[in-house]
Amino acid sequence: AAVTEDATVKAEHSNLLGTYKLNANPAESNGGKVYKHTSVDRCLWTQPNGRWMIGFCNGIGGDIGFADGGKGKCVRKATGWSFYINDAWHDDSTFKLTCDKIPTRPPVTTTTPKPPPPTTTAKTPPPKTTTKPPPPSTTAKPGPPTTTRGKPPMTTTKGATKPAGPCPECKNVIEGPLTGQYKLKVKGDSRCKDGCLYVKDDRFYCFEMD
C-alpha cells in the first residue's frame, strides 16, 4: 500500500495512494516488477535509470509520471520520493510503500549425518591340521628261501630271509602272494620283533624271524 503523511500530496495526488498489486502484462519493467493500482489507472514501475515511477499504466517502462522514487530492487525500500505538483517536484519524505505480507525466507535447518557404527572384521581361525595315522603294518610271511642281490648281503634260509646284519636295506620275496621288493623304512620299530620296519607300495611290513 502507498501511504503518506504529507497533506499536499494527499490533496493533489490522493489517487496515487492506496493498494497496488502485481501486474500481469507486463510483469516486469527494466529489470523490476510492475504493480497496478486496484482502483484507478495508475501503475508503479522501474525507469530506465533504475528509479521507481508512478504514472498512467500506458507509460510503463518510461520516465514520465506523477511520482519519482529512489532506486532499489524492492519498491518498499525505495526512498526520496518526489511528486509533480503545480509544474514543480515536491519532495515527500513521509511517502512509503508497504507490503501486507513481507516475504520471509524459511529457516534453514541442517542435519548432521550420524556416522555408521564401527565395523568389526572377524578373524579367520587358523586351519586345523589332521595328523593321519600311519597305515597298519602287515606282517609278511615269506615263502620259500629268498635270494638277495647287492648290499647288504642276505642269507637264504627256510621261511623269511634272515639278514647277515641288523635291518638290511631291502628284502626280496620271490614267491607267494607277497612277491616283491621291500625297502627298509625304520630301524628299531617296536612293532617288529627284529625292529626292522619295511615298506612296499605305501604299506608297512614286519618280517617274522625263523
C-alpha positions as CSV (number, residue, x, y, z in Angstrom):
1,A,0.0,0.0,0.0
2,A,1.1,3.6,-0.8
3,V,0.8,5.9,2.2
4,T,1.9,9.4,3.1
5,E,1.6,12.0,5.9
6,D,2.2,14.9,3.6
7,A,-1.0,17.0,3.4
8,T,-0.1,18.5,0.0
9,V,0.4,15.1,-1.6
10,K,-2.8,13.8,-0.1
11,A,-4.7,16.8,-1.6
12,E,-3.1,16.7,-5.1
13,H,-2.4,13.0,-5.6
14,S,-4.8,11.1,-3.5
15,N,-5.5,8.7,-6.4
16,L,-1.8,7.6,-6.2
17,L,-2.3,6.4,-2.7
18,G,-3.9,3.0,-1.8
19,T,-3.3,-0.6,-2.7
20,Y,-1.1,-1.9,-5.6
21,K,-0.9,-5.5,-6.8
22,L,1.5,-7.2,-9.2
23,N,0.7,-6.6,-12.8
24,A,0.2,-9.5,-15.2
25,N,1.1,-7.9,-18.5
26,P,3.8,-6.6,-18.5
27,A,5.0,-8.2,-15.3
28,E,8.4,-6.5,-15.4
29,S,10.0,-3.2,-16.5
30,N,13.7,-2.5,-16.8
31,G,14.5,-5.5,-14.5
32,G,11.9,-4.6,-11.9
33,K,8.4,-5.8,-11.2
34,V,5.3,-3.8,-12.3
35,Y,2.5,-3.1,-9.9
36,K,-1.1,-1.8,-10.7
37,H,-3.5,0.2,-8.6
38,T,-6.5,-1.8,-7.6
39,S,-9.0,1.1,-8.2
40,V,-7.6,3.6,-10.8
41,D,-5.5,3.6,-13.9
42,R,-2.2,4.0,-12.1
43,C,0.9,1.8,-12.2
44,L,4.2,1.5,-10.4
45,W,7.4,0.5,-12.4
46,T,11.1,0.9,-12.8
47,Q,12.5,3.6,-15.1
48,P,15.5,3.0,-17.4
49,N,17.7,4.8,-14.8
50,G,16.7,2.3,-12.1
51,R,14.4,4.7,-10.2
52,W,10.8,3.9,-9.4
53,M,7.9,5.8,-11.1
54,I,4.1,6.1,-10.6
55,G,2.1,7.2,-13.6
56,F,-0.5,6.1,-16.1
57,C,-0.3,2.4,-17.0
58,N,0.3,3.2,-20.7
59,G,3.6,4.8,-19.7
60,I,5.1,1.7,-18.1
61,G,8.8,1.5,-18.7
62,G,9.3,5.2,-19.4
63,D,10.3,8.2,-17.3
64,I,7.1,10.3,-17.4
65,G,4.8,10.1,-14.4
66,F,3.4,11.8,-11.3
67,A,5.8,10.4,-8.6
68,D,9.5,9.6,-8.8
69,G,11.2,7.5,-6.2
70,G,14.7,6.3,-5.3
71,K,16.5,3.2,-6.7
72,G,16.0,-0.2,-5.2
73,K,15.4,-3.8,-6.2
74,C,12.4,-3.9,-3.9
75,V,10.0,-0.9,-4.2
76,R,9.3,-0.8,-0.4
77,K,13.0,0.0,0.1
78,A,12.9,3.0,-2.3
79,T,13.2,6.4,-0.5
80,G,13.4,10.0,-1.5
81,W,10.0,10.3,-3.3
82,S,9.0,13.4,-5.1
83,F,5.6,14.4,-6.6
84,Y,4.9,16.6,-9.6
85,I,2.6,19.4,-8.2
86,N,2.0,22.8,-9.9
87,D,4.7,22.3,-12.5
88,A,7.3,21.5,-9.9
89,W,8.6,18.5,-8.0
90,H,7.5,18.4,-4.4
91,D,9.6,16.2,-2.0
92,D,7.8,13.9,0.4
93,S,10.0,12.2,3.0
94,T,7.0,10.5,4.6
95,F,5.8,8.6,1.5
96,K,6.4,4.9,1.5
97,L,5.1,1.7,0.1
98,T,4.4,-1.2,2.4
99,C,3.6,-4.9,1.9
100,D,0.8,-6.6,3.6
101,K,2.8,-9.8,3.7
102,I,6.6,-9.3,3.6
103,P,8.1,-12.5,2.1
104,T,10.4,-14.2,4.5
105,R,12.9,-17.0,4.0
106,P,12.2,-20.2,5.9
107,P,14.8,-21.1,8.5
108,V,17.5,-23.3,7.2
109,T,17.8,-26.5,9.2
110,T,20.9,-28.5,8.9
111,T,21.2,-32.1,9.9
112,T,24.4,-33.7,10.8
113,P,24.6,-37.2,9.5
114,K,25.3,-39.8,12.1
115,P,28.5,-41.9,11.5
116,P,27.8,-45.5,10.8
117,P,28.5,-48.0,13.6
118,P,32.1,-49.3,13.6
119,T,32.5,-52.5,11.7
120,T,34.3,-55.5,13.1
121,T,36.3,-57.9,11.0
122,A,36.0,-61.5,12.1
123,K,39.3,-63.1,12.2
124,T,39.6,-66.4,10.4
125,P,40.7,-69.2,12.7
126,P,43.9,-70.9,11.6
127,P,43.3,-74.1,9.6
128,K,43.2,-77.3,11.5
129,T,45.8,-79.9,10.7
130,T,44.8,-83.5,11.0
131,T,47.6,-86.0,11.6
132,K,47.0,-89.1,9.6
133,P,47.9,-92.2,11.4
134,P,50.4,-94.5,9.6
135,P,48.7,-97.4,7.7
136,P,48.6,-100.6,9.7
137,S,51.6,-102.8,9.3
138,T,51.3,-106.1,7.7
139,T,53.5,-109.0,8.6
140,A,54.7,-110.6,5.5
141,K,55.2,-114.3,5.8
142,P,58.0,-115.2,3.4
143,G,57.6,-118.3,1.2
144,P,60.5,-120.3,0.0
145,P,64.1,-119.1,0.6
146,T,64.7,-115.7,-0.9
147,T,67.7,-114.5,-2.9
148,T,69.1,-111.1,-2.2
149,R,71.3,-109.1,-4.5
150,G,73.6,-106.2,-3.8
151,K,74.2,-104.8,-0.3
152,P,73.7,-105.6,2.4
153,P,74.3,-109.4,2.0
154,M,71.4,-111.6,2.8
155,T,71.4,-115.3,3.8
156,T,69.0,-117.8,2.4
157,T,67.0,-119.8,4.9
158,K,63.7,-121.5,5.2
159,G,60.8,-119.1,5.5
160,A,61.8,-115.5,5.9
161,T,65.1,-114.1,4.8
162,K,67.5,-113.6,7.7
163,P,69.9,-110.7,7.4
164,A,73.6,-111.1,7.8
165,G,73.5,-107.9,9.9
166,P,70.7,-105.9,11.7
167,C,68.0,-104.5,9.3
168,P,69.2,-104.9,5.7
169,E,68.3,-102.1,3.3
170,C,66.0,-104.3,1.3
171,K,64.4,-107.8,1.2
172,N,63.1,-109.7,-1.8
173,V,60.2,-112.2,-1.7
174,I,60.3,-114.2,-4.9
175,E,57.3,-116.5,-4.4
176,G,53.9,-116.4,-2.9
177,P,51.2,-113.6,-2.8
178,L,53.6,-111.1,-1.3
179,T,56.2,-111.3,-4.0
180,G,58.3,-108.2,-4.5
181,Q,61.0,-106.0,-3.1
182,Y,60.6,-104.4,0.4
183,K,62.7,-101.4,1.4
184,L,63.8,-100.6,4.9
185,K,61.8,-97.7,6.4
186,V,62.6,-97.6,10.1
187,K,65.2,-99.3,12.3
188,G,64.2,-100.1,15.9
189,D,60.4,-100.0,15.3
190,S,58.7,-101.7,18.3
191,R,56.0,-103.2,16.2
192,C,58.5,-105.6,14.6
193,K,60.3,-108.3,16.6
194,D,63.6,-107.5,14.9
195,G,62.9,-103.8,15.0
196,C,63.0,-103.6,11.1
197,L,60.0,-101.9,9.5
198,Y,59.8,-102.2,5.7
199,V,57.6,-100.6,3.1
200,K,56.2,-101.7,-0.2
201,D,53.5,-100.0,-2.3
202,D,53.0,-97.4,0.6
203,R,52.2,-100.3,3.1
204,F,54.3,-101.3,6.0
205,Y,55.5,-104.8,6.8
206,C,57.4,-106.7,9.5
207,F,59.2,-110.0,8.7
208,E,58.9,-112.9,11.0
209,M,62.1,-114.5,12.0
210,D,62.6,-118.2,12.0
